[in-house]
Amino acid sequence: MSGDVAGQAQGVARSGHETEQSVSDRLVVPSLPASIASVRRFAVAACRESGLVGLCDTVALLVSEVATNALVHGNGDVQVRVVAQGGVLRVEVSDESPQLPVVRTAGLLEEGGRGLALVETLASSWGVRPEATGKSVWFELTA
């Protein structure tokens, strides 16, 4: 995804591309807690636009978890890309930190530490891709 970012973030930037075979949208938000709601709305809207309405609740949950990780543990703006092709929806969340996330088991009383375990459980597939200026965490859902 290096070089595949929709401009510089000054608030929110959005660009989209649609073909017969795929729908692709991008969002760039500042690394602020209020940005998570924007990321969630954006990903759910892209999911609906792609016709994969049955995946929208899961998309909302997982993109919130991954974007929150980028906000808490990453650096710089948070970039979100949603691509729908066929019956597969792929969501990528990028930040500027080279530190790769690790799935862990949260203790019963811990407030955090369950996000990637949720992604691992609910997504059809997921992974992390190191980038020249950070990383992208992605997940796919299949209708």
N, C-alpha and C positions, 0 to 999 in steps of 0.2 A: 504494500500500500504506500510505500515511499513515493513521494511525488504525486500522490493521488488524493490530495487534500483540497477542499473547496475554499481557497483563499485564506486570508488571515482573519482570526476571530476578533471582532470588536463587537461584543454582544453575541449575536447569533447569526451565522451564515448558513444558507441552505441552497443546495443546487440539486437538480434531479435530472434523470435521463430515463426514457421509457422506450422500449421496443416491443415487438410482438412476443419475444421470448423472455424478457426480463424487465423488472422495475428496479431502479437503483436510485437511492437518495442518500445525501450526506448532510450532516449537521456538525457545526463546530460551536462549542459553548465554553465560556470561561470556567475555570476550576473553582466553582462556588457551590455551596449546598443547594441553593435555589435552582441550579441548572439541572438537577436530577429530574425534576418534574417536566422540564422542557424536553429532555432526552426521552423520557417515557412517552409523552404525548407524540413526539416525532416518530418513534419506532412503532407505536400502535397505529398511527395514521398510515404509515408506509405499509404495515401489515394489512390493514383494511383495503388500501388502494390496490394491493396485489391480489385481492380476493381470497386471502388466507385467513378469514375472519375467525375461524376456529382456533387459531394459534395466538390470538391477540392477548389473552390473559397471561399466557406463559411468556410471551415476548415482554409484556410489561414488567413481570416479576424479574426475569433474567437480566434484561437490560438495566433495570434499576440496580441490581446487585453488582453487575460488572462495571457500570459507570460510577457507582459509589466507590468501588475499589480503586478506580482510576483517580478519582477525586481525593481519596484519603491517602493512598500510597504512591500516586504518580506525581508528575510535574507538568506544568504548563496546561494549555487548553485541552479539553477532552473532545475528541473527534469521534463521531458515530457514523457508521455507514450501514445501510440496510439494502440488501440485494435479494430480490425474489426471482426465482427462475424455476419454472415448472411448479412442483408442489413443495419446493424447499425455500425456506427463508433463512438467510444468513445475516447475522448482525456482528459488526466488528466495532470494538471500542478501543481507541488508541490514546496514548498519552506519551509524554516525553521522558519518562523514567525507564532506564534499561533494566531495572529490577523486575525479574519475572515472578508472577504470582505462584503460590503453592497451595494446593488443597490441604486443608488441615481439619482435624476433628476438634470442634469447639467443646469446651466444658459445659455442663448443664447450666451453670449460672452465668456464663459469659454472654455479653450482649452481641458480640460479633463473631466472625469466623465461620459462618455457614454459607456464605454466598457462592463460592466455587463448588461446594458440595451440592448445592441446589442445581447449579449449572450442570455439573457432572451427572446428576440424577435425571433431570428433565430434558436436557438437550439431546438431539439425535447424535450429535458429535460436537466437540469443542476443542480449542487449543490456544496456543500462544505463539505469536510470530514476532521474533526480534526484528526491529527496524533500525535504520541508520540513526534515527533520533528518538529512540524509545522502543515501544512495543505495541502490538495489537493483540487483544484478547478477542476471540471470535467464538460464536456458537451457531449451530444450525438446528432448525426445527423442521420436521417433515410433516406435511398434512396427511 
